[in-house]
């Protein structure tokens, strides 16, 4: 006898980017495996939820969050448990945070690994953007290892001198490496001194067009991120 799916959400108005339809949604292993037209019988499952009269939407992705962040003498008040609970109440099921080195002694890779550890208490899925502040000869290898972890974008800051601010040379070097790794580079042009460098960088054909961007990471972010931390079943239940 074939194993039953874990869950069926029946008679839902399923809303996607291409429209809406009435369907039974079949879920196995936390993944939607089938949409069955609501005119057909409800498939058997280990558990079921009747969503008649309700809309069922894909979970939202918040591509820019700062959680449990320490920068110099400043610290955010929220942790992953609090942030993820608030996200789920609003229909957001994935948040993408930043692995920003807390000081000059913490490397980009260490910062990301610290966030991965902290994010294990999250009740929703978590992805990360990396961050590079200072360039040294270890950065290319760190970016490769970060890409292997599924972290394929880097945010560069041009503010907060002495803590998160990267100079123009570091930004340019990171952009070149992210082209090689087929990743994304995002920078925040918050100081006048960056504007001439921005024009110069965009005109360099050796970089390619992929990194000719100093805007915040947009809809491409979710496609360039693998899920870093998946919530445990106990956290899912608590949410």
C-alpha positions as CSV (number, residue, x, y, z in Angstrom):
1,X,0.0,0.0,0.0
2,X,1.4,3.4,-1.0
3,X,2.3,5.7,1.9
4,X,-0.2,8.4,2.6
5,X,0.9,12.0,2.3
6,X,1.4,13.9,5.5
7,X,-1.2,16.6,5.0
8,X,-4.0,17.7,2.7
9,X,-5.3,21.2,2.8
10,X,-8.7,20.8,1.1
11,X,-11.1,23.1,-0.8
12,X,-8.7,26.1,-0.6
13,X,-8.7,29.1,-2.9
14,X,-5.0,28.8,-4.0
15,X,-3.5,32.1,-5.0
16,X,-0.3,32.2,-7.1
17,X,1.4,34.8,-9.3
18,X,-0.5,33.4,-12.3
19,X,-4.0,33.6,-10.7
20,X,-6.2,31.6,-8.4
21,X,-7.8,28.2,-8.4
22,X,-9.9,26.0,-6.1
23,X,-7.8,23.0,-5.1
24,X,-6.8,20.4,-2.6
25,X,-3.1,20.9,-1.7
26,X,-1.1,17.7,-1.0
27,X,1.9,18.0,1.3
28,X,4.6,15.4,2.0
29,X,7.8,16.0,3.9
30,X,7.1,19.7,4.2
31,X,6.9,20.1,0.4
32,X,3.8,20.6,-1.8
33,X,3.7,17.6,-4.1
34,X,0.4,18.0,-5.9
35,X,-2.5,20.3,-6.5
36,X,-5.8,18.5,-7.0
37,X,-8.8,20.3,-8.6
38,X,-11.4,20.9,-5.9
39,X,-14.0,19.2,-8.1
40,X,-12.3,15.9,-7.4
41,X,-12.5,13.9,-4.1
42,X,-10.2,15.0,-1.3
43,X,-7.1,12.8,-1.3
44,X,-6.5,10.7,1.8
45,X,-3.7,11.9,4.1
46,X,-2.4,11.5,7.7
47,X,-3.8,14.9,8.5
48,X,-6.2,17.3,6.8
49,X,-7.3,20.9,7.1
50,X,-10.5,22.1,5.5
51,X,-9.8,25.6,4.0
52,X,-13.1,26.1,2.4
53,X,-13.8,29.8,2.0
54,X,-10.2,30.7,2.8
55,X,-7.3,31.8,0.6
56,X,-4.1,29.8,0.6
57,X,-1.0,31.9,-0.4
58,X,2.7,31.0,-0.7
59,X,4.7,32.2,2.3
60,X,6.3,35.6,1.9
61,X,10.1,36.1,1.8
62,X,11.5,39.1,3.6
63,X,14.9,39.7,1.9
64,X,16.2,42.3,4.3
65,X,16.3,41.6,8.0
66,X,18.7,42.5,10.9
67,X,18.3,39.9,13.7
68,X,20.5,39.4,16.8
69,X,23.0,41.8,15.3
70,X,26.0,43.3,17.2
71,X,27.8,46.2,15.5
72,X,30.4,47.9,17.7
73,X,28.6,49.0,20.9
74,X,25.1,48.6,19.3
75,X,23.0,45.5,19.6
76,X,19.5,44.8,18.2
77,X,16.9,43.9,20.8
78,X,15.3,41.0,19.0
79,X,16.4,37.4,18.6
80,X,15.4,34.8,16.0
81,X,12.6,33.3,18.2
82,X,10.9,36.7,18.5
83,X,11.6,37.8,14.9
84,X,10.4,34.6,13.3
85,X,7.3,34.5,15.3
86,X,6.4,38.0,14.2
87,X,7.2,37.1,10.6
88,X,4.9,34.0,10.7
89,X,2.0,36.0,12.1
90,X,2.3,38.2,9.0
91,X,2.5,35.4,6.5
92,X,6.3,35.5,6.0
93,X,7.8,32.1,6.1
94,X,11.4,32.9,5.1
95,X,13.6,35.7,6.3
96,X,17.0,36.6,4.9
97,X,19.4,38.2,7.5
98,X,22.9,39.5,7.2
99,X,26.1,37.9,8.5
100,X,27.9,41.2,9.4
101,X,31.2,40.9,11.2
102,X,30.7,42.4,14.7
103,X,34.2,43.9,14.8
104,X,37.5,43.8,12.9
105,X,38.4,40.5,14.6
106,X,35.5,38.6,13.1
107,X,35.8,37.3,9.5
108,X,32.9,37.2,7.1
109,X,32.8,33.4,7.4
110,X,32.8,33.5,11.2
111,X,30.0,36.1,11.2
112,X,27.9,33.9,8.9
113,X,28.5,30.8,10.9
114,X,27.6,32.7,14.1
115,X,24.3,33.7,12.5
116,X,23.6,30.1,11.4
117,X,24.1,29.0,14.9
118,X,21.8,31.6,16.4
119,X,19.1,31.0,13.7
120,X,18.5,27.5,14.9
121,X,16.0,28.9,17.3
122,X,14.0,30.4,14.4
123,X,10.4,29.2,13.8
124,X,10.6,30.0,10.1
125,X,13.2,29.4,7.4
126,X,16.3,31.6,7.4
127,X,18.7,32.6,4.7
128,X,21.7,34.9,4.9
129,X,23.5,37.6,3.0
130,X,27.2,37.8,3.7
131,X,29.1,41.0,4.4
132,X,32.7,42.0,3.8
133,X,34.3,45.0,5.5
134,X,38.0,44.6,4.9
135,X,39.9,42.9,2.1
136,X,42.7,40.5,2.7
137,X,44.0,37.4,0.9
138,X,41.6,35.0,2.7
139,X,38.5,36.7,1.4
140,X,38.2,34.8,-1.9
141,X,38.4,31.4,-0.2
142,X,35.8,32.6,2.4
143,X,33.5,33.7,-0.3
144,X,33.8,30.3,-1.9
145,X,33.0,28.6,1.3
146,X,30.1,30.9,1.9
147,X,28.7,30.0,-1.6
148,X,29.0,26.4,-0.6
149,X,26.8,27.1,2.4
150,X,24.2,28.6,0.1
151,X,25.1,32.2,0.8
152,X,25.5,33.7,-2.6
153,X,25.1,37.4,-2.1
154,X,27.3,40.0,-0.3
155,X,26.1,43.3,1.1
156,X,28.7,46.1,1.3
157,X,28.3,49.1,3.5
158,X,29.6,52.6,2.8
159,X,28.4,54.0,6.1
160,X,29.5,53.6,9.7
161,X,33.2,54.3,9.3
162,X,35.2,52.1,11.7
163,X,32.6,49.4,12.0
164,X,30.8,48.2,8.8
165,X,32.1,50.6,6.2
166,X,34.1,49.1,3.3
167,X,36.4,51.2,1.1
168,X,36.0,51.4,-2.7
169,X,38.9,49.0,-3.3
170,X,37.3,46.3,-1.1
171,X,34.0,46.8,-2.9
172,X,35.6,46.4,-6.3
173,X,37.5,43.3,-5.3
174,X,34.4,41.6,-3.8
175,X,32.4,42.4,-6.9
176,X,35.0,40.7,-9.1
177,X,35.0,37.6,-6.9
178,X,31.2,37.4,-6.9
179,X,31.2,37.5,-10.7
180,X,33.5,34.4,-10.6
181,X,31.1,32.7,-8.1
182,X,28.0,33.7,-10.1
183,X,26.7,35.6,-7.1
184,X,25.2,39.0,-6.3
185,X,26.9,42.0,-4.8
186,X,24.8,44.8,-3.3
187,X,26.1,48.1,-1.9
188,X,24.5,51.0,-0.3
189,X,25.7,54.3,-1.8
190,X,25.2,56.4,1.3
191,X,28.2,58.7,1.0
192,X,29.1,61.1,-1.8
193,X,32.6,59.6,-2.1
194,X,31.2,56.4,-3.6
195,X,29.4,58.0,-6.5
196,X,32.5,58.5,-8.8
197,X,33.6,54.9,-8.0
198,X,30.1,53.6,-8.9
199,X,30.4,55.2,-12.4
200,X,33.9,53.8,-12.9
201,X,32.9,50.3,-11.8
202,X,29.9,50.1,-14.1
203,X,32.1,51.1,-17.1
204,X,34.6,48.2,-16.6
205,X,33.6,45.5,-19.1
206,X,35.8,42.9,-17.3
207,X,33.3,42.9,-14.5
208,X,30.3,42.0,-16.6
209,X,26.9,43.4,-16.0
210,X,25.9,41.1,-13.1
211,X,27.6,43.1,-10.4
212,X,27.0,46.6,-11.9
213,X,24.5,47.3,-9.1
214,X,24.6,49.3,-6.0
215,X,21.0,48.9,-5.1
216,X,19.5,46.7,-2.4
217,X,19.1,43.0,-3.3
218,X,15.7,42.6,-5.0
219,X,13.5,39.7,-6.2
220,X,16.6,37.8,-7.4
221,X,17.7,37.2,-3.9
222,X,15.4,34.3,-3.2
223,X,16.6,32.5,-6.4
224,X,20.2,33.0,-5.3
225,X,19.8,31.7,-1.8
226,X,19.6,28.2,-0.5
227,X,17.7,27.7,2.7
228,X,20.4,28.0,5.5
229,X,18.4,26.9,8.6
230,X,15.2,24.9,8.6
231,X,13.1,25.2,11.8
232,X,12.7,22.0,13.9
233,X,9.3,20.3,14.1
234,X,8.9,21.6,17.7
235,X,9.4,25.2,16.6
236,X,6.9,24.7,13.7
237,X,4.4,23.5,16.3
238,X,5.1,26.4,18.6
239,X,4.6,28.8,15.8
